[in-house]
Amino acid sequence: MSVPVTGGQLADLITSFEQTTAEISRLLESVADDQDWRPNDEHWSFRHIAAHLEACQTECVLVRVRQIAADAKPVFEFYDNDGWDFSDRDLRHSLREWRESRARVFEFVRSLSAERLARTGGHRTFGEITAVDYLKIDLGHDREHLADLKEMLAARASAL
């Protein structure tokens, strides 16, 4: 996966993140008063999605990007917080923490030299990756949740 990244490409990637962050935030904030709604018993609630995003950003992306840039030569497993109990988490709090953690990731990545951006780690699923590669994976994660949220909101609207 690792391909050298230019400053413009990094800026474009962060712009894409800012867009998905704003859209996911807007959609989840629109249902914050009904945060436990879910289309069926097997599906996550809005609360769970917000808490999942926050946990992934704080415990996975931020940590892993720092490890890669530090040249620790980390090897990662697939991060999974399925089955976690997020019932004590408030959707608005999770969104705020997610956005703050994401801002820290962007600030950190923007501060990296080209040499540090080129450093790699390993991922059991994605192979050799740079910090920017990890961000691209995270952007794909955003897009999956964004599509899911849109489907959930459509299902919720038809159920009301």
PAKELO-634765 format. One record per atom (N, C-alpha, C): x, z, y; atom name; residue number from 1. Coordinates in steps of 0.02 Angstrom, whole numbers, plus 32768, in hexadecimal, padded with zeros to 4 digits. Atoms other than C-alpha are relative to their C-alpha. Example, Ala and Ser with C-alpha at 12.3 -4.5 7.8 and 13.67 -1.06 7.14 Angstrom:
residues 2
SITE  u  w  v  a  k
SITE  802D  8000  7FC5  N  1 $
SITE  8267  8186  7F1F  CA  1 $
SITE  802D  8000  803C  C  1 $
SITE  7FD6  7FFD  7FC5  N  2 $
SITE  82AC  8165  7FCB  CA  2 $
SITE  7FD9  8025  8037  C  2 $
//
This chain:
residues 160
SITE  u  w  v  a  k
SITE  8028  8000  7FC4  N  1 $
SITE  8000  8000  8000  CA  1 $
SITE  802A  8000  803F  C  1 $
SITE  7FDA  7FF4  7FC4  N  2 $
SITE  808B  802A  807A  CA  2 $
SITE  8018  7FC0  8021  C  2 $
SITE  7FEB  8039  7FD7  N  3 $
SITE  80A1  7FA8  8102  CA  3 $
SITE  8010  801E  8044  C  3 $
SITE  7FF1  7FE4  7FBE  N  4 $
SITE  80F9  7FD0  81A8  CA  4 $
SITE  7FC6  7FF4  8030  C  4 $
SITE  8038  8004  7FD2  N  5 $
SITE  807A  7FF1  8230  CA  5 $
SITE  801B  7FFC  8047  C  5 $
SITE  7FED  8005  7FBA  N  6 $
SITE  8086  7FC1  82E6  CA  6 $
SITE  7FD6  8032  8028  C  6 $
SITE  8026  7FD3  7FD5  N  7 $
SITE  804D  802E  8376  CA  7 $
SITE  7FBA  7FE7  800D  C  7 $
SITE  8043  801D  7FF5  N  8 $
SITE  7FBD  7FB6  8395  CA  8 $
SITE  7FD2  8008  7FC5  C  8 $
SITE  8028  7FF7  803D  N  9 $
SITE  7F84  7FC0  82E1  CA  9 $
SITE  7FE9  8048  7FF9  C  9 $
SITE  8011  7FBA  8003  N  10 $
SITE  7F89  807D  82E7  CA  10 $
SITE  7FC9  8010  8033  C  10 $
SITE  8033  7FF6  7FCD  N  11 $
SITE  7F25  807C  8389  CA  11 $
SITE  7FBD  7FE3  7FEA  C  11 $
SITE  803E  801F  8019  N  12 $
SITE  7EA5  8006  833B  CA  12 $
SITE  7FE0  802B  7FC9  C  12 $
SITE  8018  7FD6  8036  N  13 $
SITE  7E97  8076  82A2  CA  13 $
SITE  7FDF  803F  801D  C  13 $
SITE  801C  7FC4  7FE2  N  14 $
SITE  7E7A  8110  830D  CA  14 $
SITE  7FC0  7FF0  8026  C  14 $
SITE  803E  8015  7FDF  N  15 $
SITE  7DF9  80B1  8374  CA  15 $
SITE  7FC8  7FFA  7FCD  C  15 $
SITE  8032  8006  8035  N  16 $
SITE  7D9D  8088  82D3  CA  16 $
SITE  7FE9  8045  7FE9  C  16 $
SITE  8011  7FBB  8011  N  17 $
SITE  7DA3  8141  82A5  CA  17 $
SITE  7FD4  8020  8035  C  17 $
SITE  8027  7FE3  7FCA  N  18 $
SITE  7D61  8173  834E  CA  18 $
SITE  7FB8  7FE6  7FFD  C  18 $
SITE  8043  801D  8006  N  19 $
SITE  7CCE  80FD  8333  CA  19 $
SITE  7FDA  801F  7FC6  C  19 $
SITE  8024  7FE3  8039  N  20 $
SITE  7CA4  813E  8285  CA  20 $
SITE  7FF2  804A  800B  C  20 $
SITE  800A  7FB9  7FF2  N  21 $
SITE  7CBB  81F1  82BE  CA  21 $
SITE  7FC4  800A  802E  C  21 $
SITE  8038  7FFB  7FD1  N  22 $
SITE  7C42  81D7  834F  CA  22 $
SITE  7FBE  7FEF  7FDD  C  22 $
SITE  803E  8014  8021  N  23 $
SITE  7BC2  817E  82E2  CA  23 $
SITE  7FE9  8033  7FCC  C  23 $
SITE  8011  7FCD  8031  N  24 $
SITE  7BC8  81FC  8254  CA  24 $
SITE  7FE8  803F  8023  C  24 $
SITE  8014  7FC5  7FD9  N  25 $
SITE  7BBE  828A  82D2  CA  25 $
SITE  7FBA  7FF8  801C  C  25 $
SITE  8042  800D  7FE3  N  26 $
SITE  7B29  823C  8329  CA  26 $
SITE  7FCA  8005  7FCB  C  26 $
SITE  8032  8000  8035  N  27 $
SITE  7ACC  8221  8286  CA  27 $
SITE  7FF4  8047  7FE5  C  27 $
SITE  8009  7FBD  801B  N  28 $
SITE  7AED  82CF  8243  CA  28 $
SITE  7FE3  8030  8034  C  28 $
SITE  801D  7FD5  7FCC  N  29 $
SITE  7AC7  8324  82E9  CA  29 $
SITE  7FB5  7FF3  8007  C  29 $
SITE  8047  8011  7FFA  N  30 $
SITE  7A20  82C9  82E9  CA  30 $
SITE  7FD5  8023  7FCC  C  30 $
SITE  8026  7FDE  8035  N  31 $
SITE  79EE  8328  824A  CA  31 $
SITE  8017  8048  7FF7  C  31 $
SITE  7FE5  7FBC  8006  N  32 $
SITE  7A43  83CF  826D  CA  32 $
SITE  7FCA  8034  7FF6  C  32 $
SITE  8036  7FD0  8009  N  33 $
SITE  799B  8426  8273  CA  33 $
SITE  7FDF  7FFB  7FBB  C  33 $
SITE  8019  8009  8044  N  34 $
SITE  7975  83E6  81C4  CA  34 $
SITE  803B  7FF4  7FD1  C  34 $
SITE  7FBF  800D  8020  N  35 $
SITE  7A25  83F6  817E  CA  35 $
SITE  8000  8006  7FB4  C  35 $
SITE  8002  7FFA  8048  N  36 $
SITE  79F0  8420  80CD  CA  36 $
SITE  7FD8  7FC9  7FDD  C  36 $
SITE  8025  8038  801E  N  37 $
SITE  7989  8382  80B4  CA  37 $
SITE  802F  7FD6  7FD6  C  37 $
SITE  7FDD  8031  802B  N  38 $
SITE  79C1  8311  8027  CA  38 $
SITE  7FCB  7FD8  7FDB  C  38 $
SITE  8032  802D  801E  N  39 $
SITE  796B  827E  7FD3  CA  39 $
SITE  7FEA  8015  7FBA  C  39 $
SITE  8011  7FE7  8043  N  40 $
SITE  7970  82D0  7F26  CA  40 $
SITE  8030  8038  7FEE  C  40 $
SITE  7FD8  7FC5  8014  N  41 $
SITE  79BB  8363  7EC9  CA  41 $
SITE  8048  7FF0  7FEF  C  41 $
SITE  7FBC  8012  8012  N  42 $
SITE  7A56  8302  7E95  CA  42 $
SITE  802A  7FEB  803C  C  42 $
SITE  7FDE  8019  7FC5  N  43 $
SITE  7A83  82CB  7F45  CA  43 $
SITE  8014  803A  802E  C  43 $
SITE  7FEB  7FCE  7FD0  N  44 $
SITE  7AE3  832E  7FC7  CA  44 $
SITE  7FCF  8003  803B  C  44 $
SITE  8028  7FF8  7FC3  N  45 $
SITE  7A85  8373  805E  CA  45 $
SITE  802B  7FEB  803C  C  45 $
SITE  7FDB  800E  7FC2  N  46 $
SITE  7AB5  834B  8112  CA  46 $
SITE  8034  8037  800C  C  46 $
SITE  7FD2  7FC7  7FF8  N  47 $
SITE  7B05  83F9  811A  CA  47 $
SITE  803E  7FF6  7FD4  C  47 $
SITE  7FCA  8008  8030  N  48 $
SITE  7B6D  83D4  8080  CA  48 $
SITE  802F  7FC7  8015  C  48 $
SITE  7FD6  8038  7FEA  N  49 $
SITE  7BAA  832D  80C3  CA  49 $
SITE  802C  8015  803A  C  49 $
SITE  7FD8  7FEA  7FC6  N  50 $
SITE  7BE2  837A  8168  CA  50 $
SITE  8038  8030  7FE9  C  50 $
SITE  7FCE  7FD1  8018  N  51 $
SITE  7C3C  8408  810D  CA  51 $
SITE  8035  7FDD  7FD6  C  51 $
SITE  7FD2  8027  8029  N  52 $
SITE  7C8A  838E  8092  CA  52 $
SITE  8032  7FDA  802D  C  52 $
SITE  7FD5  8025  7FD3  N  53 $
SITE  7CCE  8323  8120  CA  53 $
SITE  8033  802E  8021  C  53 $
SITE  7FD3  7FD0  7FE0  N  54 $
SITE  7D16  83BB  8177  CA  54 $
SITE  8035  8019  7FD0  C  54 $
SITE  7FD0  7FE8  8032  N  55 $
SITE  7D67  83FD  80D8  CA  55 $
SITE  8034  7FCA  7FEF  C  55 $
SITE  7FD2  8037  800F  N  56 $
SITE  7DB2  8353  80AF  CA  56 $
SITE  8033  7FF7  8038  C  56 $
SITE  7FD3  800C  7FC7  N  57 $
SITE  7DFA  833F  815E  CA  57 $
SITE  8032  8038  8008  C  57 $
SITE  7FD6  7FC6  7FF4  N  58 $
SITE  7E3F  83EF  816D  CA  58 $
SITE  802F  800F  7FC6  C  58 $
SITE  7FD9  7FEA  803B  N  59 $
SITE  7E7A  8413  80BC  CA  59 $
SITE  8025  7FC7  7FDE  C  59 $
SITE  7FE1  8038  8023  N  60 $
SITE  7EAA  8365  8084  CA  60 $
SITE  8025  7FD2  8030  C  60 $
SITE  7FE1  8034  7FD7  N  61 $
SITE  7ECB  82E1  8108  CA  61 $
SITE  8037  801D  802D  C  61 $
SITE  7FD0  7FE3  7FD2  N  62 $
SITE  7F22  834E  8189  CA  62 $
SITE  803E  8018  7FDB  C  62 $
SITE  7FC9  7FE5  8027  N  63 $
SITE  7F8E  83A5  8107  CA  63 $
SITE  802A  7FC8  7FE2  C  63 $
SITE  7FDC  8035  8023  N  64 $
SITE  7FBB  8308  80A9  CA  64 $
SITE  8026  7FD2  802F  C  64 $
SITE  7FDD  802A  7FCF  N  65 $
SITE  7FE6  82A0  8142  CA  65 $
SITE  803F  8023  8019  C  65 $
SITE  7FC5  7FD9  7FEA  N  66 $
SITE  805B  832B  817C  CA  66 $
SITE  8036  8000  7FCA  C  66 $
SITE  7FD0  7FFF  8037  N  67 $
SITE  80AD  8334  80D0  CA  67 $
SITE  8024  7FBD  7FFA  C  67 $
SITE  7FE2  8043  8005  N  68 $
SITE  80CA  8278  80CB  CA  68 $
SITE  8032  7FF7  8039  C  68 $
SITE  7FD5  800A  7FC5  N  69 $
SITE  8113  8276  817C  CA  69 $
SITE  803E  802D  7FFE  C  69 $
SITE  7FC8  7FD1  8005  N  70 $
SITE  8183  830B  8153  CA  70 $
SITE  8033  7FE9  7FCB  C  70 $
SITE  7FD4  801C  8034  N  71 $
SITE  81D3  82A1  80C9  CA  71 $
SITE  8006  802F  7FC4  C  71 $
SITE  8000  7FD2  8039  N  72 $
SITE  81A1  8320  8045  CA  72 $
SITE  7FF8  7FDB  7FBE  C  72 $
SITE  800B  802A  803C  N  73 $
SITE  8184  8290  7FCB  CA  73 $
SITE  7FC8  801D  7FD4  C  73 $
SITE  8036  7FE1  8026  N  74 $
SITE  80DD  82DD  7F98  CA  74 $
SITE  7FDF  7FCE  7FD1  C  74 $
SITE  8029  8028  802E  N  75 $
SITE  8076  829E  7F06  CA  75 $
SITE  7FBD  8022  7FFE  C  75 $
SITE  8043  7FE3  7FFA  N  76 $
SITE  7FBC  82B7  7F19  CA  76 $
SITE  7FD2  7FEA  7FC7  C  76 $
SITE  8037  800E  802C  N  77 $
SITE  7F2B  82C0  7EA3  CA  77 $
SITE  7FC5  7FEA  802B  C  77 $
SITE  803D  8011  7FDB  N  78 $
SITE  7E7F  8280  7ED5  CA  78 $
SITE  7FE1  8041  8018  C  78 $
SITE  801E  7FC3  7FE4  N  79 $
SITE  7E35  8303  7F4A  CA  79 $
SITE  7FB5  8000  7FF1  C  79 $
SITE  8046  7FFC  8014  N  80 $
SITE  7D8C  833F  7F10  CA  80 $
SITE  7FE4  8045  8011  C  80 $
SITE  8021  7FC0  7FF4  N  81 $
SITE  7D1B  83C6  7F56  CA  81 $
SITE  7FB6  7FFC  7FEA  C  81 $
SITE  8043  8003  801E  N  82 $
SITE  7C81  8392  7EF3  CA  82 $
SITE  7FF3  8044  7FDE  C  82 $
SITE  8012  7FC2  8021  N  83 $
SITE  7C25  842A  7EB4  CA  83 $
SITE  800E  803E  802A  C  83 $
SITE  7FF4  7FC6  7FD6  N  84 $
SITE  7C5F  849A  7F42  CA  84 $
SITE  7FBD  8017  801F  C  84 $
SITE  803C  7FE4  7FE1  N  85 $
SITE  7BDA  850C  7F8A  CA  85 $
SITE  800B  8003  804C  C  85 $
SITE  7FFB  8002  7FB8  N  86 $
SITE  7BC9  84E1  8042  CA  86 $
SITE  7FC1  801D  8021  C  86 $
SITE  8041  7FE8  7FE5  N  87 $
SITE  7B21  853B  8058  CA  87 $
SITE  8008  8030  803A  C  87 $
SITE  7FF5  7FD2  7FC8  N  88 $
SITE  7B6E  85B7  80D2  CA  88 $
SITE  801A  7FDD  803E  C  88 $
SITE  7FE4  8026  7FC8  N  89 $
SITE  7BAF  852E  8144  CA  89 $
SITE  7FC9  7FE2  802B  C  89 $
SITE  8030  801F  7FD2  N  90 $
SITE  7B4E  84F9  81DD  CA  90 $
SITE  8019  7FB9  8010  C  90 $
SITE  7FF0  8046  7FF4  N  91 $
SITE  7B4A  843D  81F7  CA  91 $
SITE  8025  7FF6  8042  C  91 $
SITE  7FE1  800A  7FBE  N  92 $
SITE  7B75  8447  82B0  CA  92 $
SITE  8047  801D  8001  C  92 $
SITE  7FBD  7FE2  8003  N  93 $
SITE  7C08  84BB  828F  CA  93 $
SITE  802F  7FD3  7FD8  C  93 $
SITE  7FD7  802D  8029  N  94 $
SITE  7C4A  8448  8206  CA  94 $
SITE  8013  7FC2  8026  C  94 $
SITE  7FF1  803C  7FD9  N  95 $
SITE  7C3D  83B1  8278  CA  95 $
SITE  8034  800E  8036  C  95 $
SITE  7FD0  7FED  7FCC  N  96 $
SITE  7C9A  840A  8304  CA  96 $
SITE  8046  8009  7FE1  C  96 $
SITE  7FBF  7FF5  8021  N  97 $
SITE  7D25  8441  828C  CA  97 $
SITE  801D  7FBD  7FE7  C  97 $
SITE  7FEA  8041  8017  N  98 $
SITE  7D2E  8391  8242  CA  98 $
SITE  801E  7FD7  8039  C  98 $
SITE  7FE7  8026  7FC7  N  99 $
SITE  7D42  8340  82EC  CA  99 $
SITE  8041  801E  801B  C  99 $
SITE  7FC3  7FE0  7FE7  N  100 $
SITE  7DC5  83C0  8322  CA  100 $
SITE  803B  7FF4  7FD2  C  100 $
SITE  7FCA  800D  8030  N  101 $
SITE  7E2A  83AA  8283  CA  101 $
SITE  8015  7FB7  8004  C  101 $
SITE  7FF1  8048  7FFA  N  102 $
SITE  7E1E  82EE  8294  CA  102 $
SITE  8029  7FF3  803E  C  102 $
SITE  7FDA  8009  7FC3  N  103 $
SITE  7E5C  82F8  8347  CA  103 $
SITE  8049  8017  7FF6  C  103 $
SITE  7FBC  7FE9  800F  N  104 $
SITE  7EF3  835C  8308  CA  104 $
SITE  8026  7FCC  7FD7  C  104 $
SITE  7FE0  8034  8028  N  105 $
SITE  7F16  82D5  8287  CA  105 $
SITE  8016  7FC7  802D  C  105 $
SITE  7FEF  8038  7FD3  N  106 $
SITE  7F11  824D  830D  CA  106 $
SITE  803A  8011  802E  C  106 $
SITE  7FCA  7FE9  7FD4  N  107 $
SITE  7F7F  82B1  8383  CA  107 $
SITE  8042  8000  7FDA  C  107 $
SITE  7FC4  7FFD  8029  N  108 $
SITE  7FFC  82CE  82F8  CA  108 $
SITE  801A  7FBA  7FF1  C  108 $
SITE  7FEB  8044  8014  N  109 $
SITE  8000  8219  82BD  CA  109 $
SITE  801B  7FD9  803C  C  109 $
SITE  7FE9  8022  7FC4  N  110 $
SITE  8012  81D8  836F  CA  110 $
SITE  8046  8017  8014  C  110 $
SITE  7FBF  7FE5  7FED  N  111 $
SITE  80AC  8248  8384  CA  111 $
SITE  8038  7FE9  7FD3  C  111 $
SITE  7FCD  8012  8032  N  112 $
SITE  8107  8200  82ED  CA  112 $
SITE  8028  7FC3  8015  C  112 $
SITE  7FD4  803A  7FF5  N  113 $
SITE  819B  818B  82FE  CA  113 $
SITE  7FF0  7FCC  7FCA  C  113 $
SITE  800A  8036  8032  N  114 $
SITE  819A  80E5  82A2  CA  114 $
SITE  801F  8014  7FBD  C  114 $
SITE  7FDF  7FEB  803E  N  115 $
SITE  8213  8131  8224  CA  115 $
SITE  7FD4  8031  7FD9  C  115 $
SITE  802B  7FCE  8021  N  116 $
SITE  819E  81C3  81FF  CA  116 $
SITE  7FBF  7FDF  7FE7  C  116 $
SITE  803C  8024  8016  N  117 $
SITE  8108  814D  81F5  CA  117 $
SITE  800D  7FD8  7FC1  C  117 $
SITE  7FEE  8028  803A  N  118 $
SITE  8166  80EA  8171  CA  118 $
SITE  800D  802A  7FC1  C  118 $
SITE  7FF4  7FD5  803A  N  119 $
SITE  8183  8180  80FF  CA  119 $
SITE  7FC5  7FFD  7FD0  C  119 $
SITE  8035  8007  8032  N  120 $
SITE  8121  8183  805E  CA  120 $
SITE  7FF8  803D  7FD4  C  120 $
SITE  8010  7FD1  8034  N  121 $
SITE  80CF  81F2  7FE1  CA  121 $
SITE  7FE0  7FD9  7FC8  C  121 $
SITE  8021  8022  8037  N  122 $
SITE  807B  81CA  7F3E  CA  122 $
SITE  7FBA  801C  7FF6  C  122 $
SITE  8044  7FEC  800F  N  123 $
SITE  7FC5  81CF  7F0F  CA  123 $
SITE  7FEE  7FE4  7FBC  C  123 $
SITE  800F  8015  8044  N  124 $
SITE  7F89  81C8  7E5C  CA  124 $
SITE  7FCF  7FC6  7FFD  C  124 $
SITE  8031  8036  7FFF  N  125 $
SITE  7EFB  8153  7E8C  CA  125 $
SITE  8018  7FC4  8029  C  125 $
SITE  7FF0  8034  7FD0  N  126 $
SITE  7F43  80F0  7F1F  CA  126 $
SITE  8049  7FE9  7FFF  C  126 $
SITE  7FBA  8013  8004  N  127 $
SITE  7FFD  80E7  7EF2  CA  127 $
SITE  8029  801B  803B  C  127 $
SITE  7FD5  7FEB  7FC9  N  128 $
SITE  8086  80F2  7F75  CA  128 $
SITE  7FDB  7FF5  8042  C  128 $
SITE  8025  8004  7FC1  N  129 $
SITE  803B  8117  8020  CA  129 $
SITE  8026  8021  8039  C  129 $
SITE  7FE7  7FE2  7FC3  N  130 $
SITE  806F  813B  80D2  CA  130 $
SITE  7FC9  802A  801F  C  130 $
SITE  8033  7FDA  7FDC  N  131 $
SITE  8015  81AD  814B  CA  131 $
SITE  7FC9  7FD2  8019  C  131 $
SITE  8031  8030  7FE7  N  132 $
SITE  7FBF  8114  8194  CA  132 $
SITE  7FD5  7FE6  7FC6  C  132 $
SITE  8028  8013  803A  N  133 $
SITE  7F8A  80DC  80E6  CA  133 $
SITE  7FCC  8036  7FF0  C  133 $
SITE  802F  7FCA  800D  N  134 $
SITE  7F3D  8187  80CF  CA  134 $
SITE  7FC6  8000  8031  C  134 $
SITE  8035  8005  7FCF  N  135 $
SITE  7EDD  8171  8170  CA  135 $
SITE  7FD0  7FC7  7FEF  C  135 $
SITE  802B  8038  8013  N  136 $
SITE  7E9C  80C9  8133  CA  136 $
SITE  7FD2  8014  7FC6  C  136 $
SITE  8029  7FE6  8037  N  137 $
SITE  7E5F  811E  8094  CA  137 $
SITE  7FC9  802C  801D  C  137 $
SITE  8031  7FD3  7FE1  N  138 $
SITE  7E09  81A1  80FF  CA  138 $
SITE  7FCB  7FD9  8028  C  138 $
SITE  8030  8029  7FDC  N  139 $
SITE  7DB8  811B  816B  CA  139 $
SITE  7FCD  7FE1  7FCE  C  139 $
SITE  802D  8019  8034  N  140 $
SITE  7D70  80CE  80CC  CA  140 $
SITE  7FD0  8037  7FE9  C  140 $
SITE  802A  7FC7  8011  N  141 $
SITE  7D2E  817B  809F  CA  141 $
SITE  7FCA  800A  8035  C  141 $
SITE  8031  7FFC  7FC9  N  142 $
SITE  7CD9  8184  814A  CA  142 $
SITE  7FCA  7FCB  7FF7  C  142 $
SITE  802F  8038  8004  N  143 $
SITE  7C89  80DB  8130  CA  143 $
SITE  7FD0  8009  7FC5  C  143 $
SITE  802C  7FF2  8039  N  144 $
SITE  7C45  810E  8085  CA  144 $
SITE  7FCB  8034  8013  C  144 $
SITE  8030  7FCD  7FEC  N  145 $
SITE  7BF5  81AA  80CF  CA  145 $
SITE  7FD1  7FE7  8036  C  145 $
SITE  802B  801E  7FCD  N  146 $
SITE  7BB3  8148  8163  CA  146 $
SITE  7FC9  7FD7  7FE0  C  146 $
SITE  8032  8028  8023  N  147 $
SITE  7B5A  80CE  80EF  CA  147 $
SITE  7FCE  802E  7FDC  C  147 $
SITE  802B  7FD0  8022  N  148 $
SITE  7B16  8160  8089  CA  148 $
SITE  7FD1  8023  8031  C  148 $
SITE  802A  7FDE  7FCF  N  149 $
SITE  7AD8  81B9  8124  CA  149 $
SITE  7FC8  7FD3  801A  C  149 $
SITE  8033  802F  7FE9  N  150 $
SITE  7A7C  811E  815F  CA  150 $
SITE  7FCA  7FF9  7FCC  C  150 $
SITE  8033  8003  8036  N  151 $
SITE  7A26  8110  80B5  CA  151 $
SITE  7FD7  8040  7FFD  C  151 $
SITE  8023  7FC0  8000  N  152 $
SITE  79FB  81C9  80BA  CA  152 $
SITE  7FCE  8005  8039  C  152 $
SITE  802E  7FFC  7FC6  N  153 $
SITE  79B0  81BB  8168  CA  153 $
SITE  7FC5  7FD2  7FF7  C  153 $
SITE  8038  802D  800E  N  154 $
SITE  7948  8126  8133  CA  154 $
SITE  7FD0  8020  7FCE  C  154 $
SITE  802A  7FDF  8032  N  155 $
SITE  790A  8186  809B  CA  155 $
SITE  7FDA  803B  801F  C  155 $
SITE  8020  7FC7  7FDF  N  156 $
SITE  78E5  821E  8106  CA  156 $
SITE  7FC7  7FE9  802D  C  156 $
SITE  8034  801B  7FD4  N  157 $
SITE  7885  81B6  8184  CA  157 $
SITE  7FC3  7FE9  7FDA  C  157 $
SITE  803A  8016  8028  N  158 $
SITE  7818  816B  80FC  CA  158 $
SITE  7FDD  8039  7FDE  C  158 $
SITE  801F  7FC6  801F  N  159 $
SITE  77F9  8217  80B1  CA  159 $
SITE  7FD8  802A  8031  C  159 $
SITE  8022  7FD7  7FCC  N  160 $
SITE  77BD  8262  8156  CA  160 $
SITE  7FBB  7FE5  8010  C  160 $
//
